[in-house]
Amino acid sequence: MNTLLATFSALSDATRLSIVEQLMDEGELPVGDLIEGKGMSGAAISRHLKVLREAGLVQQRVRGTQRMYSVQPEGLRAIAEWTISKRQFWESSLDRLGELIEKENSWPT
């Protein structure tokens, strides 16, 4: 559960979520590419990347003088597993909602 909490906590920040989505869409990127368009300093992005690394969501490797970042799929697996484990809850909730809507639509006006 701690892994899941760390994952959700790290992704609760809009900038960090944006970084993870960018890495998922574009693949491995240098820090400079992650800074562009965010309106933040390199130091601020580095702090966000540290949180993501500590949560196991991104990994860093050094290529020459660049720090390259990529998504760590295992880190996102906790969300997928949790979501799948709650599938029965969501399906039954949606079924109940559907029944309620049907009842409401069948009431005389």
All heavy atoms as an XYZ file, in Angstrom:
855
protein
N       0.821     -1.193      0.000
C       0.000      0.000      0.000
C       0.869      1.263      0.000
O       0.499      2.259     -0.600
C      -0.948     -0.019      1.198
C      -1.932      1.119      1.201
S      -3.021      1.178     -0.213
C      -4.558      0.859      0.539
N       2.040      1.227      0.651
C       2.914      2.401      0.675
C       3.359      2.783     -0.720
O       3.478      3.958     -1.037
C       4.129      2.159      1.577
C       3.749      2.191      3.044
O       2.727      2.754      3.410
N       4.553      1.581      3.866
N       3.610      1.785     -1.570
C       3.994      2.061     -2.949
C       2.878      2.800     -3.663
O       3.119      3.776     -4.370
C       4.321      0.748     -3.693
O       5.375      0.091     -3.000
C       4.716      0.997     -5.122
N       1.669      2.354     -3.475
C       0.521      2.992     -4.109
C       0.350      4.424     -3.608
O       0.108      5.342     -4.397
C      -0.746      2.172     -3.853
C      -2.006      2.642     -4.549
C      -1.855      2.596     -6.060
C      -3.179      1.774     -4.115
N       0.495      4.629     -2.315
C       0.370      5.977     -1.755
C       1.456      6.896     -2.297
O       1.180      8.048     -2.653
C       0.432      5.932     -0.231
C      -0.750      5.255      0.465
C      -0.509      5.154      1.964
C      -2.035      6.004      0.181
N       2.680      6.409     -2.379
C       3.782      7.213     -2.923
C       3.532      7.543     -4.389
O       3.803      8.662     -4.836
C       5.103      6.466     -2.757
N       2.991      6.596     -5.124
C       2.701      6.809     -6.538
C       1.640      7.883     -6.713
O       1.819      8.844     -7.469
C       2.239      5.492     -7.197
O       3.273      4.523     -7.052
C       1.924      5.686     -8.660
N       0.515      7.738     -6.012
C      -0.545      8.732     -6.118
C      -0.077     10.102     -5.610
O      -0.419     11.136     -6.196
C      -1.800      8.296     -5.368
C      -2.652      7.330     -6.131
C      -3.000      6.111     -5.580
C      -3.124      7.640     -7.400
C      -3.802      5.219     -6.289
C      -3.927      6.756     -8.110
C      -4.261      5.532     -7.548
N       0.688     10.113     -4.551
C       1.196     11.373     -4.012
C       2.083     12.073     -5.033
O       1.949     13.281     -5.265
C       1.970     11.110     -2.726
O       2.502     12.304     -2.220
N       2.973     11.330     -5.649
C       3.875     11.920     -6.645
C       3.102     12.452     -7.849
O       3.409     13.516     -8.375
C       4.907     10.896     -7.094
N       2.088     11.727     -8.266
C       1.323     12.121     -9.454
C       0.240     13.156     -9.156
O      -0.396     13.666    -10.083
C       0.700     10.887    -10.108
C       1.690      9.905    -10.720
C       0.963      8.684    -11.237
C       2.525     10.562    -11.805
N       0.031     13.485     -7.882
C      -1.012     14.452     -7.534
C      -0.638     15.875     -7.930
O      -1.501     16.747     -8.009
C      -1.323     14.391     -6.035
O      -0.223     14.872     -5.285
N       0.624     16.106     -8.198
C       1.078     17.413     -8.637
C       0.970     17.499    -10.162
O       1.426     16.606    -10.876
C       2.536     17.630     -8.208
C       3.053     18.963     -8.653
O       2.882     19.943     -7.908
O       3.616     19.043     -9.770
N       0.372     18.564    -10.666
C       0.126     18.708    -12.109
C       1.422     18.690    -12.920
O       1.476     18.095    -14.007
C      -0.643     19.990    -12.384
N       2.475     19.307    -12.408
C       3.744     19.325    -13.139
C       4.332     17.924    -13.232
O       4.782     17.503    -14.305
C       4.751     20.274    -12.466
O       4.207     21.601    -12.475
C       6.088     20.268    -13.184
N       4.301     17.187    -12.131
C       4.862     15.832    -12.151
C       4.047     14.912    -13.053
O       4.607     14.107    -13.804
C       4.966     15.287    -10.729
C       6.027     16.019     -9.918
C       6.358     15.312     -8.620
N       5.302     15.373     -7.640
C       5.203     16.290     -6.686
N       6.081     17.266     -6.592
N       4.221     16.243     -5.822
N       2.732     15.032    -13.000
C       1.898     14.234    -13.893
C       2.210     14.575    -15.349
O       2.315     13.693    -16.200
C       0.417     14.464    -13.588
C      -0.581     13.698    -14.452
C      -0.372     12.187    -14.337
C      -2.003     14.075    -14.072
N       2.385     15.844    -15.636
C       2.717     16.294    -16.982
C       4.057     15.710    -17.448
O       4.192     15.289    -18.603
C       2.767     17.827    -17.012
O       3.320     18.292    -18.205
N       5.025     15.657    -16.559
C       6.332     15.086    -16.897
C       6.184     13.607    -17.238
O       6.725     13.126    -18.245
C       7.337     15.286    -15.736
C       7.718     16.764    -15.612
C       8.581     14.418    -15.923
C       8.492     17.104    -14.348
N       5.457     12.875    -16.418
C       5.271     11.440    -16.662
C       4.532     11.226    -17.981
O       4.917     10.366    -18.781
C       4.535     10.753    -15.485
C       4.123      9.336    -15.836
C       5.421     10.764    -14.244
N       3.490     12.010    -18.239
C       2.756     11.870    -19.497
C       3.650     12.182    -20.694
O       3.601     11.493    -21.708
C       1.525     12.775    -19.501
C       0.432     12.266    -18.592
C      -0.805     13.150    -18.595
O      -0.685     14.378    -18.820
O      -1.891     12.602    -18.370
N       4.483     13.210    -20.572
C       5.394     13.556    -21.663
C       6.377     12.416    -21.935
O       6.618     12.062    -23.087
C       6.157     14.845    -21.327
C       7.069     15.313    -22.446
C       7.775     16.621    -22.112
O       7.620     17.189    -21.023
N       8.561     17.116    -23.063
N       6.913     11.837    -20.876
C       7.852     10.724    -21.040
C       7.159      9.496    -21.621
O       7.746      8.764    -22.420
C       8.528     10.391    -19.709
C       9.497     11.449    -19.183
C       9.936     11.118    -17.765
C      10.705     11.577    -20.110
N       5.906      9.272    -21.244
C       5.161      8.145    -21.802
C       4.903      8.358    -23.295
O       4.992      7.427    -24.086
C       3.841      7.946    -21.056
C       4.026      7.424    -19.646
S       2.478      7.348    -18.715
C       1.729      5.908    -19.456
N       4.596      9.594    -23.672
C       4.286      9.902    -25.065
C       5.527      9.939    -25.953
O       5.499      9.484    -27.093
C       3.562     11.254    -25.180
C       2.165     11.226    -24.589
O       1.613     10.120    -24.393
O       1.624     12.321    -24.313
N       6.620     10.519    -25.431
C       7.789     10.786    -26.260
C       8.968      9.846    -26.006
O       9.930      9.863    -26.762
C       8.238     12.236    -26.071
C       7.161     13.241    -26.465
C       7.574     14.677    -26.209
O       8.780     14.980    -26.313
O       6.690     15.489    -25.894
N       8.902      9.067    -24.940
C      10.028      8.189    -24.611
C      11.099      8.944    -23.836
O      10.869     10.041    -23.322
N      12.257      8.353    -23.759
C      13.364      8.917    -22.978
C      13.732     10.314    -23.484
O      13.851     10.532    -24.687
C      14.576      7.988    -23.065
C      15.727      8.428    -22.211
C      16.908      7.482    -22.298
O      17.396      7.249    -23.420
O      17.329      6.985    -21.246
N      13.909     11.250    -22.521
C      14.216     12.641    -22.867
C      15.277     13.205    -21.926
O      15.330     12.832    -20.747
C      12.972     13.514    -22.751
C      11.838     13.263    -23.728
C      10.608     14.073    -23.328
C      12.271     13.622    -25.139
N      16.068     14.149    -22.436
C      16.988     14.868    -21.550
C      16.217     15.897    -20.729
O      15.132     16.341    -21.117
C      17.955     15.550    -22.525
C      17.202     15.682    -23.798
C      16.231     14.518    -23.835
N      16.809     16.295    -19.626
C      16.160     17.257    -18.730
C      15.771     18.522    -19.481
O      14.691     19.069    -19.255
C      17.073     17.602    -17.531
C      16.509     18.751    -16.721
C      17.269     16.403    -16.644
N      16.612     18.983    -20.368
C      16.323     20.209    -21.110
C      14.993     20.154    -21.837
O      14.259     21.141    -21.878
N      14.665     19.014    -22.406
C      13.381     18.868    -23.100
C      12.209     18.880    -22.131
O      11.107     19.296    -22.493
C      13.349     17.570    -23.913
C      14.238     17.630    -25.144
O      14.963     18.639    -25.324
O      14.235     16.665    -25.925
N      12.441     18.430    -20.916
C      11.377     18.418    -19.913
C      11.119     19.820    -19.354
O      10.013     20.118    -18.912
C      11.723     17.453    -18.775
C      11.812     15.981    -19.178
C      12.378     15.153    -18.037
C      10.450     15.463    -19.608
N      12.131     20.679    -19.401
C      11.994     22.043    -18.889
C      11.192     22.902    -19.857
O      10.374     23.723    -19.436
C      13.394     22.668    -18.640
C      14.103     21.930    -17.505
C      13.283     24.156    -18.337
C      15.557     22.308    -17.334
N      11.394     22.675    -21.161
C      10.743     23.504    -22.180
C       9.223     23.528    -22.016
O       8.590     22.496    -21.848
C      11.076     22.974    -23.578
C      12.501     23.201    -23.997
C      12.804     22.611    -25.358
O      11.881     22.383    -26.153
O      13.995     22.377    -25.611
N       8.676     24.731    -22.067
C       7.230     24.900    -22.030
C       6.607     24.781    -20.648
O       5.393     24.918    -20.504
N       7.386     24.518    -19.636
C       6.827     24.369    -18.292
C       6.877     25.679    -17.503
O       6.247     25.799    -16.469
C       7.574     23.277    -17.522
C       7.529     21.908    -18.187
C       6.600     20.987    -17.493
C       6.592     19.567    -17.986
N       6.836     19.241    -19.347
N       7.663     26.651    -17.983
C       7.756     27.926    -17.283
C       8.387     27.808    -15.915
O       8.023     28.535    -14.994
N       9.304     26.857    -15.778
C       9.959     26.633    -14.487
C      11.471     26.588    -14.690
O      11.950     26.302    -15.790
C       9.529     25.298    -13.874
C       8.065     25.164    -13.637
S       7.707     23.551    -12.925
C       7.124     24.070    -11.353
N      12.175     26.806    -13.624
C      13.628     26.717    -13.678
C      14.072     25.259    -13.706
O      13.304     24.352    -13.353
C      14.237     27.401    -12.446
O      13.930     26.647    -11.278
N      15.307     25.066    -14.105
C      15.875     23.718    -14.092
C      15.886     23.131    -12.690
O      15.647     21.938    -12.509
N      16.138     23.970    -11.697
C      16.165     23.499    -10.307
C      14.787     23.004     -9.869
O      14.676     21.983     -9.187
C      16.648     24.607     -9.378
N      13.735     23.725    -10.279
C      12.373     23.316     -9.906
C      12.022     21.982    -10.564
O      11.465     21.092     -9.911
C      11.363     24.393    -10.305
N      12.355     21.831    -11.845
C      12.085     20.565    -12.542
C      12.880     19.447    -11.895
O      12.366     18.334    -11.717
C      12.408     20.684    -14.048
C      11.440     21.652    -14.733
C      12.394     19.321    -14.720
C       9.995     21.184    -14.782
N      14.117     19.727    -11.506
C      14.946     18.704    -10.846
C      14.313     18.216     -9.552
O      14.369     17.024     -9.241
C      16.351     19.243    -10.564
O      17.046     19.412    -11.772
N      13.703     19.129     -8.801
C      13.027     18.721     -7.557
C      11.838     17.813     -7.873
O      11.604     16.820     -7.189
C      12.593     19.942     -6.746
C      13.757     20.652     -6.060
C      13.299     21.686     -5.064
N      12.589     22.812     -5.653
C      13.158     23.899     -6.169
N      14.479     24.004     -6.170
N      12.426     24.871     -6.664
N      11.090     18.147     -8.923
C       9.970     17.296     -9.326
C      10.477     15.922     -9.782
O       9.884     14.896     -9.435
C       9.169     17.958    -10.456
C       8.291     19.075     -9.997
N       7.224     18.892     -9.138
C       8.322     20.402    -10.283
C       6.632     20.052     -8.920
N       7.280     20.991     -9.600
N      11.550     15.913    -10.535
C      12.102     14.638    -11.003
C      12.600     13.787     -9.839
O      12.466     12.558     -9.862
C      13.230     14.879    -12.012
C      12.755     15.385    -13.376
C      13.935     15.911    -14.194
C      12.015     14.290    -14.129
N      13.129     14.426     -8.812
C      13.577     13.683     -7.627
C      12.395     12.977     -6.965
O      12.496     11.809     -6.591
C      14.263     14.622     -6.634
C      14.752     13.910     -5.399
C      15.416     14.861     -4.424
C      15.857     14.082     -3.194
N      16.355     14.946     -2.140
N      11.281     13.680     -6.824
C      10.083     13.070     -6.228
C       9.633     11.873     -7.075
O       9.312     10.810     -6.550
C       8.941     14.105     -6.094
C       7.634     13.437     -5.683
C       9.321     15.194     -5.093
N       9.627     12.049     -8.396
C       9.214     10.956     -9.291
C      10.177      9.782     -9.215
O       9.747      8.623     -9.247
C       9.094     11.475    -10.727
C       7.956     12.469    -10.976
C       8.087     13.111    -12.351
C       6.602     11.795    -10.808
N      11.471     10.061     -9.110
C      12.456      8.966     -8.971
C      12.249      8.221     -7.663
O      12.256      6.993     -7.628
C      13.888      9.520     -9.016
C      14.451      9.712    -10.386
C      15.969      9.943    -10.390
N      16.500     10.704     -9.280
C      16.605     12.029     -9.250
N      16.194     12.760    -10.268
N      17.121     12.639     -8.206
N      12.060      8.958     -6.578
C      11.889      8.337     -5.263
C      10.609      7.499     -5.202
O      10.550      6.520     -4.469
C      11.905      9.394     -4.166
C      13.287      9.983     -3.955
C      13.324     11.128     -2.960
O      12.245     11.607     -2.531
O      14.440     11.557     -2.617
N       9.606      7.883     -5.969
C       8.352      7.120     -6.026
C       8.460      5.945     -6.999
O       7.527      5.145     -7.102
C       7.198      8.028     -6.438
N       9.579      5.840     -7.689
C       9.788      4.733     -8.619
C       9.049      4.898     -9.938
O       8.791      3.917    -10.639
N       8.720      6.133    -10.294
C       7.966      6.378    -11.518
C       8.843      6.710    -12.720
O       8.446      6.485    -13.856
C       6.948      7.501    -11.297
C       5.859      7.155    -10.288
C       5.076      8.395     -9.913
C       4.951      6.086    -10.850
N      10.005      7.286    -12.474
C      10.938      7.572    -13.557
C      12.323      7.081    -13.151
O      12.616      6.910    -11.970
C      10.997      9.079    -13.933
C       9.651      9.593    -14.380
C      11.563      9.917    -12.815
N      13.132      6.863    -14.168
C      14.518      6.498    -13.914
C      15.426      7.451    -14.669
O      15.021      8.039    -15.673
C      14.789      5.059    -14.303
C      14.472      4.717    -15.732
C      14.525      3.221    -15.980
O      14.786      2.436    -15.072
N      14.267      2.814    -17.197
N      16.616      7.596    -14.167
C      17.592      8.521    -14.733
C      18.823      7.746    -15.158
O      19.222      6.793    -14.496
C      17.967      9.546    -13.671
C      19.151     10.415    -14.014
C      19.619     11.199    -12.812
O      18.889     12.032    -12.310
N      20.816     10.932    -12.353
N      19.399      8.150    -16.284
C      20.695      7.613    -16.673
C      21.513      8.760    -17.244
O      20.960      9.755    -17.709
C      20.563      6.465    -17.659
C      20.179      6.837    -19.053
C      20.156      5.622    -20.000
N      19.817      6.052    -21.329
C      20.688      6.411    -22.253
N      21.985      6.383    -21.983
N      20.297      6.808    -23.451
N      22.802      8.630    -17.157
C      23.688      9.674    -17.650
C      24.179      9.274    -19.033
O      24.630      8.145    -19.243
C      24.879      9.880    -16.684
C      25.843     10.915    -17.231
C      24.374     10.284    -15.304
N      24.066     10.223    -19.968
C      24.581     10.023    -21.323
C      25.478     11.220    -21.615
O      24.991     12.312    -21.908
C      23.445      9.951    -22.333
C      23.940      9.676    -23.764
C      22.805      9.560    -24.734
N      22.310     10.917    -25.036
C      21.264     11.165    -25.801
N      20.555     10.180    -26.316
N      20.893     12.402    -26.044
N      26.775     11.003    -21.490
C      27.724     12.112    -21.642
C      27.487     13.136    -20.554
O      27.583     12.835    -19.376
N      27.138     14.350    -20.966
C      26.871     15.415    -19.993
C      25.386     15.584    -19.715
O      24.998     16.437    -18.930
C      27.426     16.762    -20.519
O      26.791     17.063    -21.764
C      28.933     16.699    -20.685
N      24.553     14.768    -20.348
C      23.097     14.881    -20.174
C      22.562     13.858    -19.193
O      23.059     12.740    -19.117
C      22.378     14.666    -21.512
C      22.583     15.752    -22.517
C      21.751     15.492    -23.756
O      21.712     14.382    -24.255
N      21.092     16.530    -24.243
N      21.536     14.261    -18.504
C      20.769     13.329    -17.675
C      19.506     13.001    -18.461
O      18.720     13.896    -18.779
C      20.439     13.931    -16.320
C      21.673     14.218    -15.499
C      21.344     14.441    -14.061
N      22.503     14.863    -13.316
C      23.457     14.060    -12.870
N      23.392     12.784    -13.117
N      24.468     14.520    -12.181
N      19.328     11.732    -18.731
C      18.193     11.264    -19.518
C      17.168     10.635    -18.574
O      17.533      9.904    -17.652
C      18.650     10.227    -20.546
C      19.749     10.705    -21.479
S      19.242     12.041    -22.566
C      18.059     11.186    -23.603
N      15.892     10.916    -18.840
C      14.822     10.375    -18.006
C      13.853      9.557    -18.844
O      13.574      9.879    -19.994
C      14.062     11.515    -17.306
C      14.848     12.082    -16.166
C      15.770     13.098    -16.375
C      14.716     11.564    -14.885
C      16.526     13.606    -15.332
C      15.467     12.061    -13.842
C      16.372     13.086    -14.069
O      17.114     13.562    -13.029
N      13.345      8.505    -18.225
C      12.325      7.671    -18.863
C      11.388      7.145    -17.782
O      11.714      7.146    -16.595
C      12.971      6.506    -19.624
O      13.723      5.699    -18.742
N      10.214      6.718    -18.221
C       9.220      6.173    -17.301
C       9.648      4.778    -16.882
O      10.160      4.001    -17.683
C       7.824      6.127    -17.960
C       6.835      5.349    -17.121
C       7.320      7.532    -18.201
N       9.431      4.468    -15.631
C       9.654      3.127    -15.109
C       8.296      2.432    -15.058
O       7.489      2.712    -14.171
C      10.251      3.214    -13.696
C      11.564      2.525    -13.576
C      12.117      2.659    -12.182
O      12.208      3.748    -11.624
N      12.497      1.552    -11.612
N       8.005      1.552    -16.017
C       6.670      0.931    -16.076
C       6.263      0.237    -14.780
O       5.095      0.242    -14.415
C       6.790     -0.074    -17.216
C       7.932      0.392    -18.034
C       8.866      1.085    -17.084
N       7.223     -0.332    -14.079
C       6.893     -1.019    -12.827
C       6.270     -0.056    -11.825
O       5.437     -0.444    -11.021
C       8.143     -1.663    -12.206
C       8.848     -2.652    -13.085
C       9.786     -2.010    -14.109
O      10.288     -0.884    -13.886
O       9.991     -2.634    -15.158
N       6.692      1.191    -11.865
C       6.152      2.183    -10.948
C       4.684      2.477    -11.207
O       3.922      2.754    -10.284
N       4.289      2.419    -12.467
C       2.887      2.672    -12.814
C       2.029      1.427    -12.646
O       0.812      1.515    -12.602
C       2.787      3.185    -14.245
C       3.448      4.545    -14.482
C       3.413      4.902    -15.957
C       2.779      5.619    -13.651
N       2.666      0.284    -12.532
C       1.925     -0.969    -12.389
C       1.054     -0.977    -11.136
O      -0.030     -1.548    -11.133
C       2.892     -2.156    -12.370
C       2.166     -3.495    -12.427
C       3.100     -4.653    -12.672
N       3.630     -4.527    -14.018
C       4.920     -4.660    -14.331
N       5.797     -4.909    -13.405
N       5.325     -4.534    -15.576
N       1.508     -0.320    -10.078
C       0.723     -0.279     -8.833
C      -0.652      0.333     -9.080
O      -1.656     -0.145     -8.554
C       1.469      0.507     -7.757
N      -0.705      1.377     -9.908
C      -1.995      2.009    -10.222
C      -2.863      1.048    -11.017
O      -4.053      0.899    -10.737
C      -1.790      3.318    -11.001
C      -1.099      4.343    -10.118
C      -3.121      3.858    -11.509
C      -0.717      5.610    -10.828
N      -2.273      0.412    -12.009
C      -3.039     -0.525    -12.844
C      -3.591     -1.672    -12.006
O      -4.769     -2.028    -12.126
C      -2.164     -1.061    -13.965
N      -2.767     -2.239    -11.154
C      -3.208     -3.358    -10.318
C      -4.307     -2.933     -9.359
O      -5.280     -3.653     -9.145
C      -2.025     -3.960     -9.576
C      -1.075     -4.703    -10.498
C       0.196     -5.169     -9.803
O       0.401     -4.845     -8.605
O       0.998     -5.846    -10.472
N      -4.165     -1.759     -8.759
C      -5.185     -1.265     -7.832
C      -6.494     -1.047     -8.569
O      -7.560     -1.433     -8.084
C      -4.710      0.028     -7.179
C      -5.696      0.605     -6.232
C      -5.932      0.203     -4.943
C      -6.610      1.676     -6.485
N      -6.922      0.975     -4.381
C      -7.357      1.889     -5.308
C      -6.850      2.480     -7.588
C      -8.328      2.874     -5.210
C      -7.824      3.464     -7.492
C      -8.551      3.644     -6.321
N      -6.428     -0.431     -9.751
C      -7.632     -0.163    -10.533
C      -8.336     -1.456    -10.907
O      -9.558     -1.579    -10.771
C      -7.272      0.631    -11.809
O      -6.601      1.831    -11.414
C      -8.494      0.979    -12.611
N      -7.571     -2.436    -11.358
C      -8.152     -3.732    -11.734
C      -8.774     -4.412    -10.523
O      -9.853     -5.006    -10.619
C      -7.091     -4.615    -12.411
C      -6.766     -4.037    -13.794
C      -7.566     -6.056    -12.524
C      -5.536     -4.641    -14.447
N      -8.129     -4.287     -9.369
C      -8.660     -4.933     -8.163
C      -9.989     -4.314     -7.718
O     -10.760     -4.949     -7.016
C      -7.646     -4.871     -7.016
O      -7.598     -3.575     -6.449
N     -10.256     -3.096     -8.136
C     -11.496     -2.405     -7.765
C     -12.551     -2.493     -8.871
O     -13.611     -1.881     -8.779
C     -11.221     -0.930     -7.444
C     -10.197     -0.729     -6.348
C     -10.599     -1.418     -5.063
C      -9.550     -1.227     -3.986
N      -9.629     -2.210     -2.953
N     -12.283     -3.283     -9.885
C     -13.186     -3.380    -11.030
C     -14.600     -3.794    -10.627
O     -15.580     -3.223    -11.095
C     -12.625     -4.372    -12.043
C     -13.446     -4.470    -13.283
C     -12.809     -5.400    -14.278
N     -13.645     -5.479    -15.460
C     -13.320     -6.111    -16.529
N     -12.169     -6.733    -16.605
N     -14.127     -6.143    -17.555
N     -14.715     -4.784     -9.754
C     -16.039     -5.252     -9.333
C     -16.821     -4.116     -8.672
O     -18.015     -3.947     -8.917
C     -15.929     -6.435     -8.387
C     -17.293     -6.978     -7.984
C     -17.169     -8.190     -7.068
O     -16.095     -8.652     -6.759
N     -18.312     -8.680     -6.632
N     -16.159     -3.318     -7.851
C     -16.809     -2.182     -7.205
C     -17.375     -1.227     -8.249
O     -18.535     -0.829     -8.182
C     -15.828     -1.441     -6.293
C     -16.317     -0.092     -5.859
C     -17.263      0.028     -4.857
C     -15.854      1.062     -6.479
C     -17.734      1.277     -4.464
C     -16.314      2.312     -6.094
C     -17.254      2.423     -5.085
N     -16.552     -0.857     -9.231
C     -16.988      0.106    -10.243
C     -18.105     -0.466    -11.106
O     -19.068      0.234    -11.412
C     -15.808      0.547    -11.114
C     -14.845      1.385    -10.341
C     -13.576      1.066     -9.991
C     -15.093      2.674     -9.772
N     -13.015      2.079     -9.246
C     -13.927      3.067     -9.101
C     -16.190      3.526     -9.770
C     -13.832      4.296     -8.441
C     -16.085      4.745     -9.115
C     -14.913      5.116     -8.454
N     -17.968     -1.727    -11.482
C     -19.017     -2.325    -12.317
C     -20.354     -2.389    -11.579
O     -21.391     -2.062    -12.141
C     -18.594     -3.708    -12.801
C     -17.539     -3.644    -13.878
C     -17.071     -5.008    -14.343
O     -17.437     -6.031    -13.722
O     -16.327     -5.054    -15.329
N     -20.332     -2.790    -10.308
C     -21.591     -2.861     -9.558
C     -22.146     -1.465     -9.310
O     -23.359     -1.257     -9.336
C     -21.411     -3.638     -8.251
O     -20.537     -2.959     -7.380
N     -21.275     -0.495     -9.098
C     -21.741      0.882     -8.912
C     -22.397      1.402    -10.179
O     -23.444      2.055    -10.133
C     -20.577      1.797     -8.539
O     -20.075      1.454     -7.271
N     -21.804      1.110    -11.316
C     -22.382      1.555    -12.580
C     -23.695      0.827    -12.869
O     -24.626      1.423    -13.412
C     -21.381      1.361    -13.722
C     -20.166      2.293    -13.675
C     -19.150      1.901    -14.744
C     -20.579      3.746    -13.816
N     -23.762     -0.456    -12.493
C     -25.017     -1.197    -12.664
C     -26.126     -0.561    -11.834
O     -27.243     -0.375    -12.313
C     -24.841     -2.664    -12.265
C     -23.990     -3.452    -13.249
O     -23.781     -2.966    -14.382
O     -23.531     -4.548    -12.875
N     -25.820     -0.222    -10.564
C     -26.814      0.417     -9.694
C     -27.236      1.770    -10.254
O     -28.409      2.128    -10.228
C     -26.263      0.569     -8.272
C     -26.190     -0.742     -7.507
C     -25.918     -0.538     -6.019
N     -24.794      0.333     -5.717
C     -23.518     -0.068     -5.606
N     -23.208     -1.336     -5.779
N     -22.567      0.794     -5.312
N     -26.296      2.523    -10.786
C     -26.614      3.812    -11.378
C     -27.537      3.623    -12.587
O     -28.520      4.346    -12.744
C     -25.342      4.544    -11.804
C     -25.535      5.889    -12.503
C     -26.271      6.877    -11.596
C     -24.191      6.449    -12.932
N     -27.239      2.640    -13.415
C     -28.079      2.350    -14.572
C     -29.497      1.994    -14.163
O     -30.469      2.454    -14.779
N     -29.628      1.171    -13.117
C     -30.962      0.793    -12.620
C     -31.715      2.015    -12.107
O     -32.916      2.166    -12.348
C     -30.830     -0.253    -11.514
C     -30.344     -1.601    -12.011
C     -29.960     -2.542    -10.876
O     -30.182     -2.206     -9.694
O     -29.413     -3.622    -11.182
N     -31.018      2.885    -11.403
C     -31.644      4.099    -10.876
C     -32.121      4.996    -12.018
O     -33.234      5.528    -11.972
C     -30.664      4.850     -9.982
C     -31.173      6.120     -9.312
C     -32.341      5.817     -8.367
C     -30.061      6.798     -8.552
N     -31.325      5.134    -13.037
C     -31.713      5.964    -14.186
C     -32.923      5.362    -14.884
O     -33.856      6.091    -15.260
C     -30.523      6.130    -15.153
C     -29.455      7.016    -14.501
C     -30.974      6.712    -16.499
C     -28.148      7.069    -15.243
N     -32.935      4.044    -15.034
C     -34.087      3.390    -15.662
C     -35.357      3.622    -14.848
O     -36.417      3.909    -15.403
C     -33.830      1.890    -15.823
C     -32.904      1.553    -16.972
C     -32.687      0.061    -17.102
O     -33.606     -0.721    -16.775
O     -31.586     -0.312    -17.535
N     -35.255      3.497    -13.523
C     -36.422      3.737    -12.666
C     -36.902      5.172    -12.818
O     -38.095      5.426    -12.928
C     -36.072      3.483    -11.198
C     -36.111      2.058    -10.789
C     -35.823      1.952     -9.307
C     -35.771      0.515     -8.839
N     -35.446      0.427     -7.403
N     -35.956      6.096    -12.801
C     -36.318      7.508    -12.894
C     -36.990      7.796    -14.236
O     -37.948      8.558    -14.299
C     -35.081      8.394    -12.715
C     -35.413      9.854    -12.566
C     -34.214     10.672    -12.187
O     -33.681     10.487    -11.086
O     -33.815     11.516    -13.018
N     -36.507      7.210    -15.300
C     -37.074      7.438    -16.626
C     -38.455      6.797    -16.777
O     -39.241      7.217    -17.630
C     -36.137      6.921    -17.733
C     -34.935      7.797    -17.904
O     -34.939      8.967    -17.542
N     -33.877      7.245    -18.458
N     -38.758      5.797    -15.961
C     -40.065      5.123    -16.070
C     -41.110      5.763    -15.162
O     -42.278      5.377    -15.210
C     -39.924      3.636    -15.737
O     -39.576      3.468    -14.378
N     -40.751      6.727    -14.324
C     -41.723      7.410    -13.468
C     -42.654      8.255    -14.325
O     -42.239      8.902    -15.287
C     -41.024      8.305    -12.454
C     -40.274      7.558    -11.380
C     -40.340      6.255    -11.086
C     -39.331      8.143    -10.485
N     -39.494      5.963    -10.048
C     -38.862      7.110     -9.661
C     -38.819      9.406    -10.296
C     -37.927      7.311     -8.665
C     -37.898      9.604     -9.300
C     -37.464      8.564     -8.496
N     -43.922      8.253    -13.932
C     -44.876      9.099    -14.684
C     -44.534     10.581    -14.476
O     -44.103     10.989    -13.409
C     -46.241      8.780    -14.088
C     -46.002      7.873    -12.943
C     -44.550      7.514    -12.879
N     -44.736     11.350    -15.504
C     -44.436     12.790    -15.389
C     -45.666     13.613    -15.182
O     -46.760     13.289    -15.386
C     -43.720     13.303    -16.669
O     -44.521     12.978    -17.784
C     -42.353     12.726    -16.745
